[in-house]
Amino acid sequence: MRLRRPKVATEDIVTIAEARGAIRLGFDDVSLEPELTRIITSASRLIDHHFGCMVVRTVTAELHDDPCRPLLQLRQGPVSSITTVTVDGTALTAGQTQIVAGGYGETICRVNSYTPAPWYSRRLQGISVTYVAGRYATTSVVPAVVKDACILQVRHMWRPTQHGLAENVAGEYDTAATAGVPSGLARGVKQLLAEFWRHGAA
């Protein structure tokens, strides 16, 4: 019986076909695709964490405590638009928040008559923000250099799962893979995506 091919998440940087080619997976071998799909998503999320979201996604109801200042740091970026912001259950109007220019576009500011204002949240996790983050509209329009970086990371995470490899794989990556556990971000990924580097995320 032929296995059903898994569906790659829409926020992933590469498709299952692109990853299959990169790791030389046989055309008819679909038994390993669920594992490969999981690794694609993990590699994509790791790159998003270090360099900002590549593929556009909606972040729904992200909760925050009162930052005790006008600026509120969102967890994903770059942010292109703010959908809704509520403080202690009360929705703010469109003119009461704005995306702060500069940096990685992850900061929003509460304003009152165009002047920065405190958030005045009295509850834990009382600020809820729904917003749109990411650089590229879909996986298909992600630039080649970003796809190459993700494929490099997929290869790095895939290698320790294969039989016949030494337990400690060093050199190309920041940390050796031990007992089949892949190491972190490949050095080559950092070099390919240097222009997107998020300071402090290393």
C-alpha positions as CSV (number, residue, x, y, z in Angstrom):
1,M,0.0,0.0,0.0
2,R,1.4,3.4,-1.0
3,L,1.7,5.8,1.9
4,R,0.0,9.2,1.8
5,R,2.5,12.0,1.4
6,P,2.6,14.4,4.4
7,K,1.7,18.0,4.0
8,V,4.4,20.5,4.7
9,A,3.4,23.5,6.8
10,T,2.6,26.7,4.9
11,E,5.2,28.6,6.9
12,D,8.1,26.2,5.9
13,I,10.9,27.6,3.8
14,V,11.3,24.6,1.5
15,T,8.9,22.1,0.0
16,I,9.1,18.3,0.5
17,A,10.2,18.0,-3.1
18,E,13.1,20.4,-2.6
19,A,14.2,18.6,0.5
20,R,14.0,15.2,-1.0
21,G,16.3,16.2,-3.8
22,A,18.8,17.7,-1.4
23,I,19.2,14.5,0.7
24,R,19.0,12.2,-2.3
25,L,15.8,10.4,-1.1
26,G,14.6,7.8,-3.6
27,F,11.6,8.9,-5.8
28,D,9.4,6.0,-4.7
29,D,10.6,6.0,-1.0
30,V,7.8,7.8,0.9
31,S,8.2,5.9,4.2
32,L,10.7,8.5,5.5
33,E,8.7,11.5,4.4
34,P,6.9,12.0,7.7
35,E,10.3,12.3,9.4
36,L,11.6,14.5,6.7
37,T,8.6,16.8,7.0
38,R,9.1,17.2,10.7
39,I,12.8,18.1,10.1
40,I,11.8,20.6,7.4
41,T,9.5,22.3,9.9
42,S,12.1,22.2,12.7
43,A,14.8,23.7,10.4
44,S,12.4,26.4,9.2
45,R,11.5,27.4,12.8
46,L,15.1,27.4,13.9
47,I,15.9,29.8,11.0
48,D,12.9,31.9,11.9
49,H,14.1,32.2,15.5
50,H,17.6,33.4,14.5
51,F,16.8,35.5,11.5
52,G,13.1,36.5,11.7
53,C,10.1,34.9,10.1
54,M,10.8,34.2,6.4
55,V,7.3,33.1,5.2
56,V,4.4,35.3,6.2
57,R,2.1,34.0,8.9
58,T,-0.6,35.4,11.3
59,V,0.3,35.3,14.9
60,T,-3.0,35.0,16.9
61,A,-3.6,36.4,20.4
62,E,0.1,36.6,21.5
63,L,-0.1,37.4,25.2
64,H,2.2,39.8,27.1
65,D,2.5,41.4,30.5
66,D,2.5,45.2,30.8
67,P,6.1,46.2,29.8
68,C,5.9,49.3,32.0
69,R,6.8,51.5,29.1
70,P,5.3,52.5,25.7
71,L,7.3,49.9,23.7
72,L,6.1,46.3,23.6
73,Q,8.4,43.7,22.1
74,L,6.6,41.1,20.0
75,R,8.0,37.6,19.8
76,Q,8.0,37.2,16.0
77,G,9.0,39.6,13.2
78,P,9.4,41.5,11.1
79,V,5.9,42.7,11.6
80,S,4.0,44.1,8.6
81,S,0.7,44.9,10.2
82,I,-1.2,44.8,13.5
83,T,-4.7,43.2,13.3
84,T,-6.0,43.6,16.9
85,V,-4.7,44.7,20.2
86,T,-6.6,44.3,23.5
87,V,-5.6,45.5,26.9
88,D,-7.4,43.7,29.8
89,G,-10.1,42.7,27.4
90,T,-10.7,46.1,25.8
91,A,-9.8,46.5,22.2
92,L,-7.6,49.5,21.1
93,T,-8.5,51.4,18.0
94,A,-6.2,51.4,15.0
95,G,-4.8,54.8,15.8
96,Q,-3.7,53.8,19.3
97,T,-0.8,51.5,18.3
98,Q,1.9,51.7,15.7
99,I,4.8,49.6,14.5
100,V,8.1,51.2,15.5
101,A,10.4,51.8,12.6
102,G,14.0,50.3,12.7
103,G,15.4,47.2,14.2
104,Y,13.6,44.0,13.1
105,G,10.1,45.4,13.1
106,E,9.1,43.4,16.2
107,T,8.2,46.4,18.4
108,I,4.9,48.2,18.7
109,C,4.1,51.3,20.7
110,R,0.9,52.5,22.4
111,V,0.2,56.1,21.5
112,N,-2.2,58.7,22.7
113,S,-2.7,61.7,20.3
114,Y,0.5,60.6,18.5
115,T,2.4,60.6,21.9
116,P,3.8,57.4,23.4
117,A,1.7,56.3,26.3
118,P,1.8,53.5,29.0
119,W,-0.2,50.3,28.4
120,Y,-2.0,50.4,31.7
121,S,-2.6,46.7,31.9
122,R,-3.5,45.5,35.4
123,R,-3.6,41.7,34.6
124,L,-0.9,39.2,34.1
125,Q,-0.8,38.4,30.3
126,G,-3.4,41.2,30.0
127,I,-2.2,42.4,26.6
128,S,-3.2,40.3,23.6
129,V,-1.8,41.1,20.1
130,T,-2.8,39.5,16.7
131,Y,-0.5,40.5,13.9
132,V,1.1,39.5,10.6
133,A,4.8,38.8,10.5
134,G,7.2,37.5,7.8
135,R,9.2,38.6,4.7
136,Y,7.9,36.5,1.8
137,A,4.3,35.9,0.9
138,T,4.6,32.1,0.3
139,T,7.2,29.4,0.2
140,S,7.3,29.5,-3.6
141,V,8.7,33.1,-3.6
142,V,11.4,32.6,-0.9
143,P,14.7,33.6,-2.5
144,A,17.2,30.9,-3.5
145,V,19.8,31.9,-0.8
146,V,17.2,31.4,2.0
147,K,16.1,28.1,0.5
148,D,19.7,27.0,0.2
149,A,20.3,27.9,3.9
150,C,17.3,25.9,5.0
151,I,18.3,22.9,2.8
152,L,21.8,23.0,4.5
153,Q,20.1,22.9,7.9
154,V,17.8,20.1,6.8
155,R,20.9,18.1,5.6
156,H,22.6,18.7,9.0
157,M,19.5,17.5,11.0
158,W,18.9,14.6,8.6
159,R,22.5,13.1,8.7
160,P,22.5,11.8,12.3
161,T,19.3,9.8,11.6
162,Q,21.0,7.7,8.9
163,H,22.8,4.4,9.6
164,G,26.5,4.1,9.3
165,L,27.5,7.6,10.5
166,A,29.9,8.3,13.3
167,E,28.2,9.4,16.5
168,N,30.3,12.6,16.6
169,V,30.0,14.7,13.4
170,A,32.1,17.9,13.7
171,G,33.6,20.6,11.5
172,E,30.8,22.2,9.5
173,Y,28.6,22.8,12.5
174,D,28.8,24.7,15.8
175,T,28.5,21.6,17.9
176,A,29.1,17.9,17.2
177,A,26.1,15.6,16.9
178,T,26.2,13.1,19.8
179,A,24.2,9.8,20.1
180,G,22.1,10.6,17.1
181,V,21.0,14.1,18.3
182,P,21.7,16.8,15.8
183,S,23.5,20.0,16.8
184,G,22.2,23.5,16.5
185,L,22.4,26.0,13.6
186,A,25.0,25.2,10.9
187,R,27.7,27.8,10.5
188,G,27.0,27.9,6.8
189,V,23.4,29.0,7.5
190,K,24.7,32.0,9.5
191,Q,27.0,32.9,6.6
192,L,24.3,32.6,4.0
193,L,21.8,34.6,6.0
194,A,24.2,37.2,7.6
195,E,22.1,40.1,6.3
196,F,19.1,38.8,8.3
197,W,21.0,38.1,11.6
198,R,19.0,39.0,14.7
199,H,21.5,40.3,17.3
200,G,21.1,38.6,20.6
201,A,19.4,35.6,19.1
202,A,22.6,33.5,18.9
